[in-house]
Amino acid sequence: MSDITEDTVRHLANLARIALTPDEVTTLTSELAAIVSAVEKVNEAVSADVPATSHPIPMENVWREDVVADELTSEQALTGAPDHDGSRFRVTAILGEEA
């Protein structure tokens, strides 16, 4: 059985700076007790021979190797740009910033 009391809920609410009504304290006391009880049941099912996991399916990196390849020149990259200064893309100012 959990040790969640109304005093505990009021203390936690105070730490979180949450104002609770007396009805909310009563409701949260039973809800938090149920949550703690459920977690205790899960902990009972866990055995030492089962390794902890963060994902039920083994994951591995699916990225390809980072290989240097032919790349675009500045001129090629800028050919489709609506506006540029010869070496960089030119865009309109945003958020009231001036260039």
C-alpha positions, 0 to 999 in steps of 0.5 A: 500500500502506498503512503500517499496522504492528503498532507503529501499531496498538499506538500507536492502541490506547494512545491509545484506551486499549484493551488488545489481545492480541498476536493482536488486534494482528496481526488488526487490523493486516491489517484496518486495512490492508485498510480503508485500501487500500479507501479509497485505491481510492475516492479514486482513483475520485474526480475533480476535476469531480465535486462532493462530496455528502452525499446522493445525491438532492438534498434540499430543505426540505419544511416549510411556511411558518411562518404565524401562525394562530388558536391555542387559548386557555388555556381551550381547551387545558386542557379535556381536561387531567386536572388543571390549575391554571387556566392550566397543566397539572398533572402528578405529580412525577417522579424524586423531585422535589417541586413 
